Amino acid sequence: QQVSELLPVPGVTFVGKLPDDMQYITRFAGAVTQKADHPEQGKALLAFLSSPQAASVITATGLTPVNAPRDTAR
């Protein structure tokens, strides 16, 4: 189960993630289309979501920030 879905469930004790090579990793993407009604606001949202200010909230909810260092040790 995804960590972000486990953390808010009362009574669940999360002890840690499986190693990357043992799990499926879901990646989320965002984009502003050419015909967006509010392209500047969309760009601002994407910039905020990839900012250091948002990283702590993203991490606290069980997700990995887009700019997080990757564990390359194998």
N, CA, C and O atoms as a GROMACS GRO file, in nm:
protein
  296
    1GLN      N    1   0.084  -0.118   0.000
    1GLN     CA    2   0.000   0.000   0.000
    1GLN      C    3   0.089   0.124   0.000
    1GLN      O    4   0.199   0.122   0.054
    2GLN      N    5   0.041   0.230  -0.059
    2GLN     CA    6   0.120   0.354  -0.062
    2GLN      C    7   0.125   0.416   0.077
    2GLN      O    8   0.024   0.419   0.149
    3VAL      N    9   0.242   0.464   0.114
    3VAL     CA   10   0.262   0.524   0.246
    3VAL      C   11   0.165   0.638   0.269
    3VAL      O   12   0.111   0.652   0.379
    4SER      N   13   0.142   0.719   0.168
    4SER     CA   14   0.052   0.834   0.184
    4SER      C   15  -0.092   0.792   0.216
    4SER      O   16  -0.169   0.871   0.270
    5GLU      N   17  -0.126   0.668   0.184
    5GLU     CA   18  -0.260   0.619   0.216
    5GLU      C   19  -0.264   0.552   0.353
    5GLU      O   20  -0.371   0.538   0.413
    6LEU      N   21  -0.150   0.510   0.403
    6LEU     CA   22  -0.143   0.444   0.534
    6LEU      C   23  -0.134   0.544   0.649
    6LEU      O   24  -0.197   0.524   0.753
    7LEU      N   25  -0.056   0.650   0.633
    7LEU     CA   26  -0.029   0.742   0.742
    7LEU      C   27  -0.154   0.802   0.808
    7LEU      O   28  -0.156   0.815   0.930
    8PRO      N   29  -0.257   0.840   0.733
    8PRO     CA   30  -0.372   0.902   0.800
    8PRO      C   31  -0.469   0.802   0.865
    8PRO      O   32  -0.568   0.844   0.926
    9VAL      N   33  -0.443   0.672   0.854
    9VAL     CA   34  -0.536   0.573   0.908
    9VAL      C   35  -0.511   0.552   1.057
    9VAL      O   36  -0.401   0.512   1.095
   10PRO      N   37  -0.610   0.578   1.141
   10PRO     CA   38  -0.594   0.557   1.286
   10PRO      C   39  -0.560   0.411   1.315
   10PRO      O   40  -0.620   0.319   1.259
   11GLY      N   41  -0.463   0.391   1.405
   11GLY     CA   42  -0.425   0.257   1.446
   11GLY      C   43  -0.315   0.194   1.363
   11GLY      O   44  -0.262   0.090   1.401
   12VAL      N   45  -0.278   0.255   1.251
   12VAL     CA   46  -0.171   0.201   1.168
   12VAL      C   47  -0.038   0.254   1.220
   12VAL      O   48  -0.022   0.374   1.243
   13THR      N   49   0.057   0.164   1.238
   13THR     CA   50   0.193   0.203   1.276
   13THR      C   51   0.283   0.178   1.157
   13THR      O   52   0.304   0.063   1.118
   14PHE      N   53   0.335   0.283   1.100
   14PHE     CA   54   0.423   0.272   0.984
   14PHE      C   55   0.567   0.262   1.034
   14PHE      O   56   0.615   0.350   1.104
   15VAL      N   57   0.634   0.154   0.997
   15VAL     CA   58   0.770   0.134   1.048
   15VAL      C   59   0.878   0.164   0.945
   15VAL      O   60   0.995   0.175   0.981
   16GLY      N   61   0.844   0.179   0.819
   16GLY     CA   62   0.943   0.217   0.720
   16GLY      C   63   0.909   0.166   0.581
   16GLY      O   64   0.825   0.077   0.564
   17LYS      N   65   0.976   0.223   0.484
   17LYS     CA   66   0.955   0.186   0.344
   17LYS      C   67   1.038   0.064   0.306
   17LYS      O   68   1.144   0.039   0.365
   18LEU      N   69   0.990  -0.010   0.210
   18LEU     CA   70   1.068  -0.119   0.152
   18LEU      C   71   1.178  -0.057   0.064
   18LEU      O   72   1.162   0.056   0.017
   19PRO      N   73   1.287  -0.129   0.041
   19PRO     CA   74   1.388  -0.078  -0.053
   19PRO      C   75   1.325  -0.055  -0.191
   19PRO      O   76   1.233  -0.127  -0.230
   20ASP      N   77   1.374   0.045  -0.263
   20ASP     CA   78   1.317   0.080  -0.393
   20ASP      C   79   1.308  -0.038  -0.489
   20ASP      O   80   1.212  -0.048  -0.565
   21ASP      N   81   1.406  -0.127  -0.486
   21ASP     CA   82   1.405  -0.238  -0.582
   21ASP      C   83   1.306  -0.348  -0.543
   21ASP      O   84   1.294  -0.447  -0.616
   22MET      N   85   1.237  -0.333  -0.432
   22MET     CA   86   1.139  -0.433  -0.388
   22MET      C   87   0.996  -0.380  -0.394
   22MET      O   88   0.903  -0.449  -0.352
   23GLN      N   89   0.976  -0.262  -0.445
   23GLN     CA   90   0.842  -0.205  -0.445
   23GLN      C   91   0.814  -0.134  -0.576
   23GLN      O   92   0.904  -0.100  -0.653
   24TYR      N   93   0.687  -0.114  -0.600
   24TYR     CA   94   0.645  -0.031  -0.713
   24TYR      C   95   0.641   0.113  -0.665
   24TYR      O   96   0.588   0.142  -0.558
   25ILE      N   97   0.697   0.201  -0.743
   25ILE     CA   98   0.700   0.342  -0.707
   25ILE      C   99   0.606   0.417  -0.802
   25ILE      O  100   0.620   0.407  -0.924
   26THR      N  101   0.513   0.490  -0.746
   26THR     CA  102   0.419   0.569  -0.825
   26THR      C  103   0.475   0.710  -0.838
   26THR      O  104   0.508   0.774  -0.738
   27ARG      N  105   0.485   0.756  -0.958
   27ARG     CA  106   0.532   0.893  -0.983
   27ARG      C  107   0.414   0.976  -1.032
   27ARG      O  108   0.336   0.934  -1.118
   28PHE      N  109   0.402   1.094  -0.976
   28PHE     CA  110   0.296   1.186  -1.016
   28PHE      C  111   0.359   1.299  -1.096
   28PHE      O  112   0.472   1.339  -1.069
   29ALA      N  113   0.287   1.349  -1.194
   29ALA     CA  114   0.338   1.456  -1.279
   29ALA      C  115   0.234   1.567  -1.289
   29ALA      O  116   0.114   1.544  -1.272
   30GLY      N  117   0.282   1.685  -1.316
   30GLY     CA  118   0.193   1.799  -1.336
   30GLY      C  119   0.236   1.877  -1.458
   30GLY      O  120   0.354   1.880  -1.492
   31ALA      N  121   0.142   1.938  -1.524
   31ALA     CA  122   0.172   2.017  -1.643
   31ALA      C  123   0.067   2.125  -1.661
   31ALA      O  124  -0.044   2.116  -1.609
   32VAL      N  125   0.104   2.226  -1.734
   32VAL     CA  126   0.011   2.332  -1.773
   32VAL      C  127  -0.005   2.321  -1.924
   32VAL      O  128   0.091   2.337  -1.999
   33THR      N  129  -0.127   2.294  -1.967
   33THR     CA  130  -0.150   2.276  -2.110
   33THR      C  131  -0.154   2.410  -2.183
   33THR      O  132  -0.170   2.515  -2.122
   34GLN      N  133  -0.139   2.405  -2.314
   34GLN     CA  134  -0.140   2.527  -2.395
   34GLN      C  135  -0.271   2.603  -2.386
   34GLN      O  136  -0.273   2.725  -2.397
   35LYS      N  137  -0.380   2.532  -2.366
   35LYS     CA  138  -0.511   2.597  -2.363
   35LYS      C  139  -0.567   2.609  -2.222
   35LYS      O  140  -0.688   2.621  -2.204
   36ALA      N  141  -0.481   2.607  -2.123
   36ALA     CA  142  -0.526   2.620  -1.984
   36ALA      C  143  -0.594   2.756  -1.964
   36ALA      O  144  -0.550   2.857  -2.018
   37ASP      N  145  -0.701   2.756  -1.885
   37ASP     CA  146  -0.771   2.882  -1.856
   37ASP      C  147  -0.689   2.975  -1.769
   37ASP      O  148  -0.702   3.097  -1.778
   38HIS      N  149  -0.605   2.918  -1.683
   38HIS     CA  150  -0.526   2.998  -1.589
   38HIS      C  151  -0.381   2.947  -1.586
   38HIS      O  152  -0.337   2.891  -1.487
   39PRO      N  153  -0.308   2.967  -1.695
   39PRO     CA  154  -0.174   2.911  -1.705
   39PRO      C  155  -0.076   2.965  -1.601
   39PRO      O  156   0.008   2.890  -1.550
   40GLU      N  157  -0.084   3.091  -1.569
   40GLU     CA  158   0.009   3.148  -1.472
   40GLU      C  159  -0.014   3.089  -1.332
   40GLU      O  160   0.081   3.059  -1.260
   41GLN      N  161  -0.139   3.072  -1.297
   41GLN     CA  162  -0.170   3.011  -1.167
   41GLN      C  163  -0.125   2.864  -1.164
   41GLN      O  164  -0.076   2.816  -1.063
   42GLY      N  165  -0.142   2.795  -1.275
   42GLY     CA  166  -0.096   2.656  -1.284
   42GLY      C  167   0.055   2.647  -1.269
   42GLY      O  168   0.105   2.560  -1.198
   43LYS      N  169   0.127   2.736  -1.335
   43LYS     CA  170   0.273   2.739  -1.323
   43LYS      C  171   0.316   2.772  -1.181
   43LYS      O  172   0.412   2.716  -1.129
   44ALA      N  173   0.243   2.863  -1.118
   44ALA     CA  174   0.275   2.900  -0.980
   44ALA      C  175   0.252   2.782  -0.886
   44ALA      O  176   0.332   2.759  -0.795
   45LEU      N  177   0.145   2.705  -0.907
   45LEU     CA  178   0.119   2.588  -0.825
   45LEU      C  179   0.230   2.484  -0.842
   45LEU      O  180   0.279   2.430  -0.743
   46LEU      N  181   0.269   2.456  -0.965
   46LEU     CA  182   0.376   2.359  -0.990
   46LEU      C  183   0.508   2.406  -0.929
   46LEU      O  184   0.584   2.326  -0.874
   47ALA      N  185   0.536   2.536  -0.938
   47ALA     CA  186   0.658   2.589  -0.878
   47ALA      C  187   0.654   2.573  -0.726
   47ALA      O  188   0.755   2.537  -0.666
   48PHE      N  189   0.539   2.599  -0.665
   48PHE     CA  190   0.527   2.583  -0.521
   48PHE      C  191   0.544   2.437  -0.480
   48PHE      O  192   0.615   2.407  -0.384
   49LEU      N  193   0.477   2.346  -0.552
   49LEU     CA  194   0.485   2.204  -0.517
   49LEU      C  195   0.628   2.148  -0.528
   49LEU      O  196   0.660   2.049  -0.463
   50SER      N  197   0.711   2.211  -0.608
   50SER     CA  198   0.850   2.166  -0.622
   50SER      C  199   0.947   2.252  -0.540
   50SER      O  200   1.069   2.240  -0.555
   51SER      N  201   0.893   2.338  -0.454
   51SER     CA  202   0.977   2.428  -0.374
   51SER      C  203   1.019   2.365  -0.241
   51SER      O  204   0.955   2.271  -0.194
   52PRO      N  205   1.125   2.417  -0.182
   52PRO     CA  206   1.166   2.370  -0.049
   52PRO      C  207   1.058   2.394   0.057
   52PRO      O  208   1.048   2.318   0.153
   53GLN      N  209   0.977   2.498   0.041
   53GLN     CA  210   0.871   2.528   0.137
   53GLN      C  211   0.767   2.416   0.142
   53GLN      O  212   0.711   2.390   0.248
   54ALA      N  213   0.740   2.352   0.030
   54ALA     CA  214   0.640   2.245   0.026
   54ALA      C  215   0.698   2.109   0.062
   54ALA      O  216   0.623   2.017   0.096
   55ALA      N  217   0.828   2.094   0.055
   55ALA     CA  218   0.892   1.963   0.074
   55ALA      C  219   0.860   1.899   0.208
   55ALA      O  220   0.838   1.778   0.214
   56SER      N  221   0.857   1.976   0.315
   56SER     CA  222   0.832   1.917   0.447
   56SER      C  223   0.690   1.862   0.459
   56SER      O  224   0.668   1.758   0.521
   57VAL      N  225   0.594   1.932   0.400
   57VAL     CA  226   0.456   1.884   0.404
   57VAL      C  227   0.441   1.760   0.315
   57VAL      O  228   0.373   1.664   0.352
   58ILE      N  229   0.502   1.763   0.200
   58ILE     CA  230   0.497   1.649   0.109
   58ILE      C  231   0.557   1.526   0.177
   58ILE      O  232   0.499   1.417   0.171
   59THR      N  233   0.671   1.542   0.240
   59THR     CA  234   0.736   1.431   0.310
   59THR      C  235   0.651   1.381   0.427
   59THR      O  236   0.638   1.261   0.447
   60ALA      N  237   0.593   1.473   0.501
   60ALA     CA  238   0.511   1.436   0.618
   60ALA      C  239   0.388   1.355   0.578
   60ALA      O  240   0.336   1.279   0.660
   61THR      N  241   0.342   1.370   0.455
   61THR     CA  242   0.225   1.296   0.411
   61THR      C  243   0.261   1.165   0.342
   61THR      O  244   0.175   1.096   0.288
   62GLY      N  245   0.391   1.129   0.345
   62GLY     CA  246   0.433   1.000   0.292
   62GLY      C  247   0.476   1.000   0.147
   62GLY      O  248   0.501   0.893   0.090
   63LEU      N  249   0.485   1.116   0.087
   63LEU     CA  250   0.531   1.125  -0.051
   63LEU      C  251   0.676   1.171  -0.054
   63LEU      O  252   0.731   1.212   0.048
   64THR      N  253   0.737   1.165  -0.171
   64THR     CA  254   0.875   1.209  -0.186
   64THR      C  255   0.877   1.336  -0.271
   64THR      O  256   0.826   1.336  -0.383
   65PRO      N  257   0.934   1.445  -0.219
   65PRO     CA  258   0.938   1.569  -0.297
   65PRO      C  259   1.015   1.549  -0.428
   65PRO      O  260   1.106   1.467  -0.437
   66VAL      N  261   0.976   1.626  -0.527
   66VAL     CA  262   1.036   1.612  -0.659
   66VAL      C  263   1.186   1.640  -0.658
   66VAL      O  264   1.259   1.582  -0.739
   67ASN      N  265   1.232   1.725  -0.570
   67ASN     CA  266   1.374   1.760  -0.566
   67ASN      C  267   1.452   1.684  -0.460
   67ASN      O  268   1.565   1.721  -0.428
   68ALA      N  269   1.393   1.578  -0.405
   68ALA     CA  270   1.460   1.501  -0.300
   68ALA      C  271   1.578   1.425  -0.358
   68ALA      O  272   1.571   1.374  -0.470
   69PRO      N  273   1.688   1.417  -0.282
   69PRO     CA  274   1.801   1.336  -0.329
   69PRO      C  275   1.760   1.190  -0.335
   69PRO      O  276   1.688   1.142  -0.248
   70ARG      N  277   1.806   1.121  -0.436
   70ARG     CA  278   1.774   0.980  -0.452
   70ARG      C  279   1.883   0.896  -0.388
   70ARG      O  280   2.001   0.930  -0.394
   71ASP      N  281   1.842   0.785  -0.328
   71ASP     CA  282   1.937   0.691  -0.270
   71ASP      C  283   1.992   0.605  -0.383
   71ASP      O  284   1.922   0.519  -0.435
   72THR      N  285   2.117   0.629  -0.421
   72THR     CA  286   2.176   0.554  -0.532
   72THR      C  287   2.266   0.442  -0.484
   72THR      O  288   2.323   0.370  -0.566
   73ALA      N  289   2.280   0.425  -0.353
   73ALA     CA  290   2.361   0.316  -0.300
   73ALA      C  291   2.289   0.183  -0.320
   73ALA      O  292   2.172   0.170  -0.284
   74ARG      N  293   2.356   0.088  -0.376
   74ARG     CA  294   2.296  -0.044  -0.399
   74ARG      C  295   2.390  -0.150  -0.352
   74ARG      O  296   2.359  -0.269  -0.362
   0.00000   0.00000   0.00000
